[in-house]
Amino acid sequence: MKNVCRLLTSTLACVGLLYSNISTAQTETEGNITSGGLNRHFLLYIPEVYNANEAVPLVINLHGYTSNSLEQKLYTQFMPIADSANFILVYPDGTLDSGGTTFWNSFGLDGGVDDVAFISDLIDYLQTQYNIDSNCIYATGMSNGGYMSYELACQLSDRIAAIASVTGSMTSLQTGGCNQTHPTPVMQIHGTIDGTVPYEGNFGSLAIESLVDFWVQFNQCDTPPVLEQVPNLSTTDNCTAEHYIYSNGLSNSSVEFYKIIGGDHSWPGAPININTTNQDFNASAEIWRFFSQYKLNELQLGVPSINPELGVKIFPNPSQGSFVVSSNNQSVDRIELFDSMGKLLLQVEKPGNNFTVNNQLPGCYVIKVSAGQSTRILRLIIE
């Protein structure tokens, strides 16, 4: 990402100058709040059509590692979309890691920084200043910002309706500790030759297709997906795109995946060509099209009761192939083990308090524990 950001720094000033010549009535400002004892900075964009008498959506747009809010704002070019669709944009800044580089704490590192709490505090602050629809708050980001979007889906799901990640992924720590409380619509956009966050995964990060499968299974979407070939509008960008749609999930949730064949670590449709940038579609426009379908309160309807009082845990997680499902509740009726494609691998009736599963292959799994009308869903990674 460092090479990407050097190019961004040297060229985005021209994009900013161009945009400033055509946006004179919108409000662009910056601010600071205190969160976790730290002074945290953000940029804010309010479209001209905003009216304080009408509640509007909020899109949180998160920069990548080594980048910042201004670069993310200029690179992703959400502002014209916000102008026409009437939503507020906020571009928060991460903090400095131990090496002095801006980052989001979505990898379990530098534990003194609680970025989930910061985003929650930022939402609280913005809701005191603007009329924001609490059912229409969304998060997107690039690279490390994509990882952070998934962190918000897992740890701030009571506020985030849907997320989109461009060139990001999730770690096994994130999937193992994901505490989402409602079906979560997810869009993933990723290039097959991404040299920064490899398509096939590395260093604990999930391979992108496994990542997609994780959310397809959680949302209980239909498989196989509908495949749409994205028209090859640009014959000079050295890549093409495929669009996979997994629909009919719980509460009408879905997962969409744009696979950029030959694409690198970049934002499709961006005004600057970094690495290999797909120009067959505009990622920002597609992300908003995806977000605009969903409201938090509607996603929370018709979901089986997720009862944390069942006291269920899985250990070890991640596992090397064998694990224990443990419950302190005597009334557990059933344990079910599903693979990432939703195939039922194991079903045990009246399992008792501790049940051991052996010799499972590496991958992402879902454990469903049922007791009466309540359900507890847990994620398991086998390495």
Secondary structure as GFF3:
##gff-version 3
##sequence-region A 1 383
A	DSSP	alpha_helix	2	20	.	.	.	ID=ss1
A	DSSP	beta_strand	27	35	.	.	.	ID=ss2
A	DSSP	beta_strand	38	46	.	.	.	ID=ss3
A	DSSP	beta_strand	56	62	.	.	.	ID=ss4
A	DSSP	alpha_helix	69	76	.	.	.	ID=ss5
A	DSSP	alpha_helix	79	85	.	.	.	ID=ss6
A	DSSP	beta_strand	88	92	.	.	.	ID=ss7
A	DSSP	beta_strand	95	96	.	.	.	ID=ss8
A	DSSP	beta_strand	102	103	.	.	.	ID=ss9
A	DSSP	alpha_helix	115	129	.	.	.	ID=ss10
A	DSSP	beta_strand	132	142	.	.	.	ID=ss11
A	DSSP	alpha_helix	144	155	.	.	.	ID=ss12
A	DSSP	beta_strand	162	166	.	.	.	ID=ss13
A	DSSP	alpha_helix	172	176	.	.	.	ID=ss14
A	DSSP	beta_strand	186	191	.	.	.	ID=ss15
A	DSSP	alpha_helix	208	219	.	.	.	ID=ss16
A	DSSP	beta_strand	226	229	.	.	.	ID=ss17
A	DSSP	beta_strand	240	246	.	.	.	ID=ss18
A	DSSP	three_ten_helix	250	252	.	.	.	ID=ss19
A	DSSP	beta_strand	255	261	.	.	.	ID=ss20
A	DSSP	alpha_helix	283	291	.	.	.	ID=ss21
A	DSSP	alpha_helix	296	299	.	.	.	ID=ss22
A	DSSP	beta_strand	305	306	.	.	.	ID=ss23
A	DSSP	three_ten_helix	308	310	.	.	.	ID=ss24
A	DSSP	beta_strand	312	315	.	.	.	ID=ss25
A	DSSP	beta_strand	323	327	.	.	.	ID=ss26
A	DSSP	beta_strand	334	338	.	.	.	ID=ss27
A	DSSP	beta_strand	344	349	.	.	.	ID=ss28
A	DSSP	beta_strand	354	357	.	.	.	ID=ss29
A	DSSP	beta_strand	363	371	.	.	.	ID=ss30
A	DSSP	beta_strand	374	382	.	.	.	ID=ss31
###
